[in-house]
Amino acid sequence: MKSSRLAYLFYKLKVPGFSDHLPIMVLAMAVGVLAGFGAVLFRWIIKVMQSIFYPQSVEGGITENLDWAWNMIGHEAPGIMEFYDKVPWYFIVMMPAIGGLIVGVMIYFGAREAKGHGVPEVMESVALRGGVIKTRVGFIKTIASAITIGSGGSAGQEGPIVQIGASIGSTIGQWFRVSQVQQRTLVGCGAAAGIAATFNAPIAGVIFAMEVILGDFGVASFSPIVVSSVLATAISRMVFGDSPAFSVPVYEMVSYWELGIYPVLGIICGLLAVGFVVVLYKSEDFFEQQVKLPEYIKPMLGAALTGLLILEWPQVFAVGYESLTEVFHNQMHVEMILALIAVKILATTLTIGSGGSGGVFAPSLFIGAMIGGAFGYMVNYMFPGITASPGAYALVATGAMVAGTTFAPITAILIIFELSGDYKIILPLMTACIISVIVASTIKKGSVYTTKLLRRGIDIADGVEQNIMRGFKVKNFMSKTMNTIMFDAPIGEVIKAFETKQASYLYLVDNDSHLVGYISYRDVRRILDEENVVPLLLAEDIAIDNELVSVSPSENIHDARTKMNQLGVTELPVVSDSDNRILLGKLKDTHVLDAYDKAVLRMEIKST
C-alpha cells in the first residue's frame, strides 16, 4: 500500500506516539484553516462583485481609490434596499444578465461541475470517485458564484462554500496521496468548515458533513471533521465577529398548546419543500430541453428574468438575509410575505435552473421564513391568546424548510439552534423539522441534492459498489450463446431440449427468429407434476404465463440485476437496442456477480 507523504515525514522524524490517526488530524487542521479563509475570501469577493456591478452601493463610488474594497473585509455588503432607489431600473435587469453571461462562459469552457448549487457534485465525488475533485473546480466555483450572487442572482453562498471547502480538502488529500477513506474524510472536513464559517455554527457544520456529504457518523471521520469545523469557525469569528449570519430574535413560546400547532407548520413546510424541489428541476429541464440557445447563453436569460422580478420585489435580490431579519422581527406586512414565497421560488429556479452558479440552502431559509411568518400571522389571528409572534414561527419554519428540502433534519435543527442560541426553541424546532422531513420524503424520493444525482442514475443510498455497477454495461458481460426453440414445438421436444442442452431457460422464437417468450426448467417440472399432461401441449402454451422482460446491451448491470430480482429469475434475454424482438444473447446472474466482483475490486484498488 502506498504511504502518504505526511505519514512518511512523521516516520522519518520519529515523532513519539505516532499513529496512523495523527497525519489525518494534521491535514484536517490544514483543511479547516484554508477552508475558513476560503469562506472569508469568497464572501469578500461577493461584496466586491456587487460593488462593481452596482457602484451606487458604495459611498463615494469605486473609481477614486481601492479603499472601499479593503474596507469590506469583515463587513457585510449593503442590502439592496439601501441603494435600490439610486440604481436606474434598467441596471436591475441588465446587471444580472451580464453576470449570467460571464458565468455561463466560465462554466462552459472552464468546469461544468461549477454549474448549479454544487453540493450534489461533492456527494457524487464521495460516492463514486473516492472524494477526488478537480482542483480547478474550486477556483471557478468561487468566481462564478460570486458573480452570480454579486450581480443580483437569487442564490445562496452556502452551496458554493461547501464545494470550495470540499475542493480544498480533496486537493490536499490528493497531494499527500492519502487512502480513499481518508480522502473522503478530508472532503467532509472541507464541507464542514464551509458551513461552520458561513453560519458561525461549528456543530451544524460537523453534522452537515456527516449527515449529507458522507452519510457516515463513524468515529474515525468525526474527530478530523470537528477539528476542521472548529478552526474554520475561529477564523470566521476573527474576521466577522461572534455573531450569527443574520439577526435572530429571542424565541418565545407563549403556551404549551403551541406544540400542537407546530406540527401543522411542519406539514406545510414539507409540502412546499417538495414543491420547491420539483419546480427547481422542472426549470432545469425547461432550459435544457426547450430553450434553443447555446448553453453558455442560457444563464443570461434566466438572470435577466430574475432581474425583472427584482424590479417589483427587490427582497429576492441575491441572498436576501436582510429580508429574513425583517420577518423575524415582525417588520414585514403579511401580503408581502405571501408574495415573496412564490417570487423567491421562481427567482431561485430561474437563476439556478438556467445554469447559474449558487446554492439553494439560503433560498430554503428565505422561503421557510416567509412560510413561517405568514403562518404566524394566521395563528395569531385565530388563537391570539396562546400563540407567539409571527417571528417565532418564521424562525422555526426556516429549519423545517431546510429539513424538508435537504432531508437532513439534524443539520436543520442544530443550525437554527446555533443561530438563535436559545434552548427554548428545541421542542417546536424538532417537531416541525422531523414532520417536514417525513412529509417530504413520503411524497418524493430524493432531496434537493440527491434528486440531481438520481436524475443521473446515481442512488447514494445503494452504496459505492452499486453505483460503480451502474457504469458497467450489459454488452460487456452478456453471453452470445443462447438456447432457442420454435414457439410451436411440442412438449416432448421441449423436454428433450432441456435434457440435451443442460439449459435453465429456453427462448422461444417464431419463423422469423424473433423472440416471443421463454420457458424455464421450473415451468416444465410444474407441467410434469400435473396428473393429466396434455400430449399436444406446445412450447407457447407453457410460456403463456411468463412475462417477457428483456435487457439491451446499452443498459447497465445494476438495472439488469433489479429486473432479475423483481421477476425472481436467474437469466434474462438480451435484445437489440433498436428492436426488442431480435435476440442477441443472454445475461445470467453469474454475469452480474462477476460485475459486482469487479466493482468491489475497483473500489479496493482506489482505497489503497
C-alpha positions as CSV (number, residue, x, y, z in Angstrom):
1,M,0.0,0.0,0.0
2,K,1.2,3.5,-0.7
3,S,2.2,5.6,2.3
4,S,1.2,9.2,2.4
5,R,3.9,11.8,2.2
6,L,2.9,13.2,5.6
7,A,3.0,9.8,7.2
8,Y,6.4,9.2,5.8
9,L,7.6,12.6,7.2
10,F,6.3,11.7,10.7
11,Y,8.1,8.4,10.4
12,K,11.4,10.0,9.5
13,L,11.1,12.5,12.3
14,K,10.4,9.6,14.7
15,V,7.6,11.6,16.5
16,P,6.8,9.9,19.8
17,G,3.4,8.3,19.9
18,F,3.0,8.5,16.2
19,S,-0.1,6.7,14.9
20,D,-2.0,6.5,11.6
21,H,-4.6,8.9,13.0
22,L,-2.1,11.7,13.6
23,P,-1.4,12.6,9.9
24,I,-5.1,12.9,9.0
25,M,-5.6,15.2,12.0
26,V,-2.8,17.5,10.8
27,L,-4.3,17.5,7.4
28,A,-7.7,18.2,8.8
29,M,-6.3,21.2,10.6
30,A,-4.8,22.5,7.3
31,V,-8.2,22.0,5.6
32,G,-10.0,23.8,8.3
33,V,-7.7,26.8,8.2
34,L,-7.7,27.0,4.4
35,A,-11.4,26.5,4.1
36,G,-12.1,29.1,6.8
37,F,-10.0,31.7,4.9
38,G,-11.6,30.5,1.7
39,A,-15.0,31.2,3.1
40,V,-13.9,34.7,4.2
41,L,-12.4,35.3,0.8
42,F,-15.5,34.1,-1.0
43,R,-17.8,36.4,0.9
44,W,-15.4,39.3,0.3
45,I,-15.4,38.6,-3.5
46,I,-19.2,38.6,-3.5
47,K,-19.1,42.1,-1.9
48,V,-16.5,43.3,-4.4
49,M,-18.6,41.9,-7.3
50,Q,-21.7,43.6,-6.0
51,S,-19.8,46.9,-5.8
52,I,-18.5,46.5,-9.4
53,F,-22.0,45.7,-10.8
54,Y,-23.7,48.3,-8.6
55,P,-21.2,51.1,-7.9
56,Q,-24.1,53.1,-6.4
57,S,-23.9,50.7,-3.4
58,V,-20.5,52.2,-2.5
59,E,-20.5,55.6,-0.8
60,G,-18.3,57.9,-2.9
61,G,-18.1,55.3,-5.8
62,I,-15.4,52.8,-6.7
63,T,-13.3,54.9,-9.1
64,E,-11.5,57.2,-6.6
65,N,-9.3,54.5,-4.9
66,L,-9.5,50.9,-3.8
67,D,-10.1,51.6,-0.1
68,W,-13.7,50.6,-0.5
69,A,-12.6,47.0,-1.3
70,W,-10.3,46.7,1.6
71,N,-12.9,48.2,4.0
72,M,-15.3,45.4,3.0
73,I,-13.3,42.7,4.8
74,G,-15.2,41.9,8.0
75,H,-18.3,43.8,7.0
76,E,-21.4,42.7,5.1
77,A,-22.3,44.2,1.8
78,P,-25.2,46.7,1.9
79,G,-28.6,45.2,1.2
80,I,-30.3,46.2,-2.0
81,M,-32.9,48.4,-0.1
82,E,-30.0,50.7,0.9
83,F,-29.2,51.6,-2.8
84,Y,-32.3,50.4,-4.7
85,D,-33.5,54.0,-5.3
86,K,-30.1,55.1,-6.6
87,V,-30.0,52.4,-9.4
88,P,-31.6,53.0,-12.8
89,W,-34.3,50.4,-13.4
90,Y,-32.5,49.0,-16.5
91,F,-29.5,48.3,-14.3
92,I,-31.6,45.9,-12.2
93,V,-32.3,43.8,-15.4
94,M,-29.0,44.4,-17.2
95,M,-26.5,43.6,-14.4
96,P,-27.8,40.2,-13.6
97,A,-27.9,39.4,-17.3
98,I,-24.3,40.5,-17.8
99,G,-23.3,38.4,-14.8
100,G,-25.2,35.4,-16.1
101,L,-23.4,35.7,-19.5
102,I,-19.9,35.8,-17.7
103,V,-20.8,32.8,-15.5
104,G,-22.2,30.8,-18.5
105,V,-18.9,31.3,-20.4
106,M,-16.8,30.5,-17.4
107,I,-18.6,27.3,-16.6
108,Y,-19.0,26.1,-20.2
109,F,-15.3,26.5,-21.0
110,G,-13.8,26.1,-17.5
111,A,-15.5,23.5,-15.3
112,R,-19.0,22.1,-15.9
113,E,-19.0,20.9,-12.2
114,A,-19.3,24.5,-11.1
115,K,-22.8,24.8,-12.6
116,G,-25.7,24.8,-10.2
117,H,-25.7,24.5,-6.5
118,G,-22.5,22.4,-6.0
119,V,-23.4,20.1,-3.1
120,P,-24.6,17.2,-5.4
121,E,-21.3,17.3,-7.2
122,V,-19.4,16.9,-3.9
123,M,-21.7,14.0,-2.9
124,E,-21.1,12.3,-6.3
125,S,-17.3,12.6,-5.9
126,V,-17.5,11.0,-2.5
127,A,-19.8,8.2,-3.7
128,L,-18.2,7.3,-7.0
129,R,-14.7,8.8,-7.1
130,G,-13.5,8.4,-3.6
131,G,-13.6,12.1,-2.9
132,V,-11.5,13.2,-5.9
133,I,-12.5,16.7,-7.1
134,K,-10.7,18.6,-9.9
135,T,-8.6,21.4,-8.4
136,R,-9.8,24.0,-10.9
137,V,-13.4,23.4,-9.8
138,G,-12.9,25.3,-6.5
139,F,-11.4,28.3,-8.3
140,I,-14.1,28.5,-11.0
141,K,-16.9,27.9,-8.5
142,T,-15.6,30.8,-6.3
143,I,-15.6,33.3,-9.1
144,A,-18.8,32.1,-10.9
145,S,-20.9,32.0,-7.7
146,A,-19.6,35.4,-6.6
147,I,-20.5,36.9,-9.9
148,T,-24.0,35.2,-9.9
149,I,-24.8,36.5,-6.4
150,G,-23.0,39.8,-6.7
151,S,-24.8,40.7,-9.9
152,G,-28.2,40.0,-8.2
153,G,-28.9,36.3,-8.9
154,S,-31.2,34.7,-6.4
155,A,-28.9,32.1,-4.9
156,G,-27.1,31.2,-1.7
157,Q,-23.5,31.3,-0.8
158,E,-23.5,28.1,1.3
159,G,-23.5,25.6,-1.5
160,P,-20.6,27.2,-3.3
161,I,-18.7,27.5,0.0
162,V,-19.3,23.8,0.7
163,Q,-17.9,22.9,-2.8
164,I,-15.0,25.3,-2.3
165,G,-14.1,23.7,1.1
166,A,-14.6,20.2,-0.3
167,S,-12.3,21.1,-3.2
168,I,-9.6,22.3,-0.8
169,G,-9.9,19.1,1.2
170,S,-9.8,16.9,-1.9
171,T,-6.7,18.8,-3.3
172,I,-4.8,18.4,-0.1
173,G,-5.7,14.7,0.1
174,Q,-4.6,14.1,-3.5
175,W,-1.3,16.0,-2.9
176,F,-0.5,13.8,0.1
177,R,-1.7,10.6,-1.6
178,V,-3.9,9.6,1.3
179,S,-6.1,6.5,1.2
180,Q,-9.6,6.7,-0.2
181,V,-11.3,6.6,3.2
182,Q,-9.1,9.5,4.4
183,Q,-9.7,11.3,1.1
184,R,-13.5,11.2,1.7
185,T,-12.9,12.4,5.3
186,L,-10.9,15.4,4.1
187,V,-13.7,16.3,1.7
188,G,-16.1,16.2,4.6
189,C,-13.7,18.4,6.6
190,G,-13.8,21.0,3.9
191,A,-17.6,20.9,3.7
192,A,-18.0,21.2,7.4
193,A,-15.6,24.1,7.5
194,G,-17.5,25.9,4.8
195,I,-20.9,25.6,6.6
196,A,-19.3,26.4,10.0
197,A,-17.6,29.5,8.7
198,T,-20.7,30.8,6.9
199,F,-23.2,30.4,9.7
200,N,-20.8,30.7,12.7
201,A,-22.2,27.3,13.6
202,P,-19.5,24.7,14.2
203,I,-21.7,21.9,15.4
204,A,-24.1,22.2,12.4
205,G,-21.1,22.2,10.1
206,V,-19.9,18.8,11.5
207,I,-23.4,17.3,11.3
208,F,-23.9,18.6,7.8
209,A,-20.7,16.9,6.6
210,M,-21.6,13.6,8.2
211,E,-25.3,13.6,7.5
212,V,-25.4,15.0,4.0
213,I,-21.9,14.7,2.4
214,L,-20.5,11.4,3.9
215,G,-23.7,9.7,5.1
216,D,-21.5,8.2,7.9
217,F,-21.3,9.0,11.6
218,G,-18.2,6.9,12.2
219,V,-15.7,7.9,14.9
220,A,-12.7,7.8,12.5
221,S,-14.3,10.6,10.4
222,F,-15.8,12.5,13.3
223,S,-12.6,13.8,15.0
224,P,-10.9,15.3,11.9
225,I,-14.2,17.0,10.9
226,V,-14.7,18.5,14.3
227,V,-11.1,19.9,14.2
228,S,-11.7,21.5,10.7
229,S,-15.1,22.9,11.8
230,V,-13.7,24.5,14.9
231,L,-10.7,26.1,13.2
232,A,-12.9,27.5,10.3
233,T,-15.3,28.9,12.8
234,A,-12.5,30.6,14.8
235,I,-11.2,32.2,11.6
236,S,-14.7,33.4,10.7
237,R,-15.2,34.9,14.1
238,M,-11.8,36.5,14.0
239,V,-12.8,38.4,10.8
240,F,-16.6,38.9,11.2
241,G,-17.0,38.7,15.0
242,D,-19.0,36.3,17.1
243,S,-22.4,37.0,15.6
244,P,-24.9,34.9,13.6
245,A,-25.3,35.2,9.8
246,F,-28.4,37.2,10.3
247,S,-30.2,38.9,13.2
248,V,-32.4,36.4,15.1
249,P,-34.9,37.4,17.8
250,V,-35.2,35.9,21.2
251,Y,-37.5,32.9,20.9
252,E,-40.7,32.8,22.9
253,M,-43.3,30.1,23.4
254,V,-46.4,31.6,25.0
255,S,-48.2,28.3,25.7
256,Y,-47.5,24.6,25.5
257,W,-50.7,24.4,23.4
258,E,-48.4,25.7,20.6
259,L,-46.8,22.3,20.4
260,G,-50.0,21.2,18.8
261,I,-49.7,24.0,16.2
262,Y,-46.1,23.4,15.1
263,P,-46.8,20.0,13.5
264,V,-49.2,21.8,11.1
265,L,-46.3,24.2,10.3
266,G,-44.1,21.1,9.7
267,I,-46.6,19.6,7.3
268,I,-46.9,22.9,5.3
269,C,-43.1,23.2,5.1
270,G,-42.8,19.6,3.9
271,L,-45.3,20.1,1.2
272,L,-43.8,23.4,0.0
273,A,-40.3,21.9,0.2
274,V,-41.4,19.2,-2.3
275,G,-42.9,21.9,-4.5
276,F,-39.7,23.9,-4.5
277,V,-37.5,20.9,-5.5
278,V,-40.0,19.9,-8.2
279,V,-40.1,23.5,-9.7
280,L,-36.3,23.8,-9.5
281,Y,-35.7,20.7,-11.6
282,K,-38.6,21.4,-13.9
283,S,-36.8,24.7,-14.6
284,E,-33.6,22.9,-15.3
285,D,-35.5,20.6,-17.8
286,F,-37.1,23.6,-19.4
287,F,-33.8,25.4,-20.0
288,E,-32.1,22.3,-21.2
289,Q,-34.8,20.9,-23.5
290,Q,-37.0,23.8,-24.5
291,V,-34.7,26.9,-24.7
292,K,-32.9,26.6,-28.0
293,L,-29.8,28.7,-27.2
294,P,-26.1,27.9,-26.7
295,E,-25.6,26.5,-23.2
296,Y,-23.4,29.4,-22.1
297,I,-26.2,31.9,-23.1
298,K,-28.9,30.4,-21.0
299,P,-27.7,31.7,-17.6
300,M,-28.0,35.2,-19.1
301,L,-31.7,34.6,-20.0
302,G,-32.5,33.2,-16.6
303,A,-30.7,36.1,-14.8
304,A,-32.5,38.7,-16.9
305,L,-35.9,37.2,-16.0
306,T,-34.8,37.3,-12.4
307,G,-33.9,41.0,-12.8
308,L,-37.5,41.6,-13.9
309,L,-38.7,40.1,-10.7
310,I,-36.3,42.2,-8.6
311,L,-37.7,45.3,-10.2
312,E,-41.0,44.6,-8.4
313,W,-39.7,42.6,-5.4
314,P,-36.2,43.7,-4.6
315,Q,-36.2,41.5,-1.5
316,V,-35.3,38.5,-3.7
317,F,-32.0,40.1,-4.8
318,A,-29.0,37.8,-4.1
319,V,-29.0,36.0,-0.8
320,G,-31.7,38.2,0.9
321,Y,-30.7,37.8,4.6
322,E,-31.9,41.4,5.3
323,S,-35.5,40.2,4.5
324,L,-35.2,37.4,7.0
325,T,-34.3,39.9,9.7
326,E,-37.4,41.9,8.9
327,V,-39.7,38.8,9.1
328,F,-38.1,37.6,12.3
329,H,-38.7,41.0,13.9
330,N,-42.2,41.3,12.6
331,Q,-41.4,44.2,10.3
332,M,-42.9,43.0,7.1
333,H,-46.6,43.0,6.0
334,V,-48.3,39.7,5.6
335,E,-49.3,40.5,1.9
336,M,-45.6,41.0,1.0
337,I,-44.6,37.8,2.9
338,L,-47.1,35.7,1.0
339,A,-45.9,37.2,-2.3
340,L,-42.3,36.5,-1.5
341,I,-42.9,32.8,-1.0
342,A,-43.8,32.4,-4.7
343,V,-41.4,35.0,-6.0
344,K,-38.3,33.6,-4.2
345,I,-39.1,30.1,-5.5
346,L,-39.4,31.5,-9.1
347,A,-36.3,33.7,-8.9
348,T,-34.2,30.9,-7.5
349,T,-35.3,28.4,-10.1
350,L,-34.7,30.9,-12.9
351,T,-31.2,31.6,-11.6
352,I,-30.1,28.0,-10.8
353,G,-32.2,26.2,-13.4
354,S,-30.8,28.3,-16.3
355,G,-27.3,27.3,-15.4
356,G,-26.2,29.9,-12.9
357,S,-23.9,29.1,-10.0
358,G,-25.1,29.3,-6.4
359,G,-26.6,27.4,-3.5
360,V,-30.1,26.5,-2.6
361,F,-29.6,26.4,1.2
362,A,-30.1,30.2,1.7
363,P,-33.2,30.3,-0.6
364,S,-34.6,27.4,1.5
365,L,-34.1,29.5,4.7
366,F,-35.7,32.5,3.0
367,I,-38.7,30.6,1.7
368,G,-39.1,28.9,5.1
369,A,-39.0,32.2,6.9
370,M,-41.8,33.6,4.7
371,I,-43.9,30.5,5.2
372,G,-43.5,30.7,8.9
373,G,-44.2,34.4,9.0
374,A,-47.4,34.0,7.1
375,F,-48.4,31.0,9.2
376,G,-47.6,33.0,12.4
377,Y,-49.9,35.9,11.3
378,M,-52.7,33.4,10.7
379,V,-52.4,31.5,14.0
380,N,-52.1,34.9,15.8
381,Y,-55.4,35.9,14.3
382,M,-57.1,32.5,15.1
383,F,-55.6,32.0,18.5
384,P,-54.5,35.4,19.8
385,G,-54.1,34.3,23.5
386,I,-51.9,31.2,23.1
387,T,-49.5,31.9,20.2
388,A,-46.2,33.7,20.0
389,S,-45.3,36.4,17.5
390,P,-45.1,35.6,13.8
391,G,-41.3,35.9,14.0
392,A,-41.1,32.9,16.3
393,Y,-42.9,30.8,13.7
394,A,-40.7,32.2,11.0
395,L,-37.6,31.1,12.9
396,V,-38.9,27.5,13.3
397,A,-40.0,27.3,9.7
398,T,-36.6,28.2,8.4
399,G,-35.3,25.0,9.9
400,A,-38.4,23.0,8.8
401,M,-38.0,24.1,5.2
402,V,-34.3,23.3,5.2
403,A,-35.1,19.9,6.7
404,G,-37.7,19.2,4.0
405,T,-35.5,20.2,1.1
406,T,-32.3,18.5,2.2
407,F,-33.7,15.5,4.2
408,A,-31.2,16.5,6.8
409,P,-33.2,17.2,10.0
410,I,-30.3,17.0,12.5
411,T,-28.4,19.7,10.5
412,A,-31.5,21.9,10.2
413,I,-32.3,21.6,14.0
414,L,-28.7,22.4,15.0
415,I,-28.1,25.2,12.6
416,I,-31.2,27.1,13.8
417,F,-30.4,26.3,17.4
418,E,-26.9,27.7,17.0
419,L,-28.1,30.8,15.2
420,S,-30.7,31.5,17.9
421,G,-28.6,30.3,20.9
422,D,-31.9,29.7,22.7
423,Y,-32.6,26.2,24.1
424,K,-36.3,27.0,24.4
425,I,-36.7,26.7,20.6
426,I,-35.6,23.0,20.6
427,L,-39.0,21.4,21.2
428,P,-41.0,23.2,18.4
429,L,-38.0,23.1,16.1
430,M,-37.5,19.3,16.5
431,T,-41.3,18.8,16.0
432,A,-41.5,20.9,12.8
433,C,-38.3,19.6,11.2
434,I,-39.0,15.9,11.7
435,I,-42.6,16.2,10.4
436,S,-41.4,18.2,7.5
437,V,-38.9,15.5,6.5
438,I,-41.5,12.7,6.9
439,V,-43.9,14.5,4.7
440,A,-41.4,15.5,2.0
441,S,-39.7,12.0,1.9
442,T,-43.1,10.3,1.7
443,I,-44.1,12.3,-1.3
444,K,-40.8,12.4,-3.1
445,K,-37.8,10.0,-3.0
446,G,-34.9,12.5,-3.4
447,S,-33.9,15.6,-1.6
448,V,-32.9,18.8,-3.4
449,Y,-29.3,17.3,-3.5
450,T,-30.0,13.7,-4.2
451,T,-32.6,14.3,-6.9
452,K,-29.9,15.7,-9.1
453,L,-27.9,12.5,-8.7
454,L,-31.0,10.3,-9.2
455,R,-31.6,12.0,-12.5
456,R,-28.1,10.9,-13.5
457,G,-28.8,7.3,-12.4
458,I,-26.8,7.6,-9.1
459,D,-28.5,6.5,-5.9
460,I,-26.4,7.3,-2.9
461,A,-28.4,5.0,-0.7
462,D,-27.3,2.0,-2.7
463,G,-23.7,2.3,-1.7
464,V,-20.4,2.7,-3.6
465,E,-20.4,-0.7,-5.2
466,Q,-23.9,-0.5,-6.6
467,N,-23.2,2.9,-8.1
468,I,-20.0,1.7,-9.7
469,M,-22.1,-1.2,-11.2
470,R,-24.1,1.5,-13.0
471,G,-21.1,2.2,-15.0
472,F,-20.9,-1.4,-16.3
473,K,-22.8,-2.2,-19.5
474,V,-24.7,-5.4,-20.2
475,K,-22.8,-5.8,-23.5
476,N,-19.5,-6.3,-21.7
477,F,-20.8,-9.2,-19.6
478,M,-23.5,-10.9,-21.7
479,S,-23.1,-14.3,-23.3
480,K,-23.9,-14.7,-27.0
481,T,-24.6,-18.4,-26.6
482,M,-28.3,-19.0,-26.1
483,N,-30.7,-21.9,-26.3
484,T,-33.7,-21.3,-28.6
485,I,-36.6,-23.4,-29.6
486,M,-39.5,-22.8,-32.0
487,F,-42.6,-21.5,-30.3
488,D,-44.8,-24.3,-31.7
489,A,-42.5,-27.1,-30.6
490,P,-44.4,-30.0,-28.8
491,I,-43.8,-30.7,-25.2
492,G,-41.8,-33.8,-25.9
493,E,-39.3,-31.7,-27.9
494,V,-39.1,-29.1,-25.1
495,I,-38.3,-31.8,-22.5
496,K,-35.6,-33.2,-24.8
497,A,-34.1,-29.8,-25.4
498,F,-33.7,-29.2,-21.6
499,E,-32.1,-32.7,-21.2
500,T,-29.6,-32.4,-24.1
501,K,-28.7,-28.7,-23.8
502,Q,-28.4,-28.7,-20.0
503,A,-30.2,-25.3,-20.1
504,S,-32.1,-23.5,-17.4
505,Y,-34.0,-21.4,-19.9
506,L,-35.2,-21.9,-23.5
507,Y,-36.0,-18.9,-25.6
508,L,-39.0,-19.2,-27.9
509,V,-38.6,-17.8,-31.4
510,D,-41.0,-17.6,-34.4
511,N,-40.4,-18.3,-38.0
512,D,-38.6,-15.0,-38.4
513,S,-36.3,-15.8,-35.5
514,H,-37.9,-13.1,-33.4
515,L,-38.1,-13.6,-29.7
516,V,-41.7,-14.3,-28.5
517,G,-41.2,-15.8,-25.0
518,Y,-39.2,-18.1,-22.7
519,I,-39.6,-21.3,-20.7
520,S,-37.7,-22.1,-17.6
521,Y,-36.9,-25.6,-16.3
522,R,-39.3,-24.9,-13.4
523,D,-42.1,-24.4,-15.8
524,V,-41.5,-27.9,-17.3
525,R,-41.3,-29.5,-13.9
526,R,-44.6,-27.9,-12.9
527,I,-46.3,-29.4,-16.0
528,L,-44.8,-32.9,-15.4
529,D,-46.0,-32.9,-11.8
530,E,-49.6,-32.5,-13.0
531,E,-51.7,-35.7,-13.2
532,N,-53.1,-35.1,-16.7
533,V,-50.4,-33.9,-19.0
534,V,-51.8,-32.8,-22.4
535,P,-49.7,-34.6,-25.1
536,L,-50.3,-32.0,-27.7
537,L,-49.2,-29.1,-25.4
538,L,-46.9,-26.7,-27.2
539,A,-44.0,-24.6,-26.1
540,E,-46.0,-21.3,-26.3
541,D,-48.7,-22.9,-24.1
542,I,-46.2,-23.5,-21.4
543,A,-44.7,-19.9,-21.7
544,I,-48.1,-18.2,-21.7
545,D,-47.9,-17.1,-18.1
546,N,-44.3,-15.8,-18.2
547,E,-43.9,-12.1,-18.5
548,L,-41.3,-11.4,-21.2
549,V,-38.8,-8.9,-19.8
550,S,-35.5,-8.3,-21.5
551,V,-32.4,-6.1,-21.3
552,S,-30.5,-4.4,-24.0
553,P,-26.7,-4.2,-24.5
554,S,-26.6,-0.5,-23.5
555,E,-28.3,-1.0,-20.2
556,N,-26.2,-1.1,-17.1
557,I,-25.7,-4.1,-14.9
558,H,-27.4,-2.5,-11.8
559,D,-30.7,-2.1,-13.7
560,A,-30.5,-5.6,-15.1
561,R,-30.0,-7.0,-11.6
562,T,-33.0,-5.1,-10.4
563,K,-35.1,-6.7,-13.2
564,M,-33.9,-10.1,-12.2
565,N,-34.8,-9.6,-8.6
566,Q,-38.3,-8.3,-9.4
567,L,-39.1,-11.3,-11.7
568,G,-37.4,-13.8,-9.5
569,V,-35.4,-15.2,-12.4
570,T,-31.7,-16.0,-12.8
571,E,-31.4,-15.2,-16.5
572,L,-32.7,-12.5,-18.9
573,P,-32.6,-12.4,-22.7
574,V,-30.5,-9.6,-24.3
575,V,-32.3,-8.0,-27.2
576,S,-31.3,-5.3,-29.7
577,D,-31.4,-1.7,-28.7
578,S,-33.4,-0.9,-31.9
579,D,-35.7,-3.9,-31.9
580,N,-36.7,-5.8,-28.8
581,R,-37.7,-8.8,-31.0
582,I,-34.1,-9.5,-32.1
583,L,-32.4,-11.9,-29.7
584,L,-28.7,-11.2,-29.2
585,G,-27.7,-13.3,-26.2
586,K,-28.4,-13.8,-22.5
587,L,-27.4,-12.3,-19.2
588,K,-27.1,-14.7,-16.2
589,D,-26.9,-14.0,-12.5
590,T,-23.3,-15.3,-12.6
591,H,-22.5,-12.5,-15.0
592,V,-24.0,-9.9,-12.6
593,L,-21.9,-11.4,-9.8
594,D,-18.8,-11.1,-12.0
595,A,-19.6,-7.4,-12.5
596,Y,-20.1,-6.9,-8.7
597,D,-16.7,-8.5,-8.0
598,K,-15.1,-6.2,-10.5
599,A,-16.8,-3.2,-8.8
600,V,-15.6,-4.3,-5.4
601,L,-12.1,-4.8,-6.8
602,R,-12.1,-1.4,-8.4
603,M,-13.1,0.2,-5.1
604,E,-10.4,-1.7,-3.1
605,I,-7.7,-0.6,-5.6
606,K,-8.8,3.0,-5.3
607,S,-8.7,2.8,-1.5
608,T,-5.1,1.6,-1.4
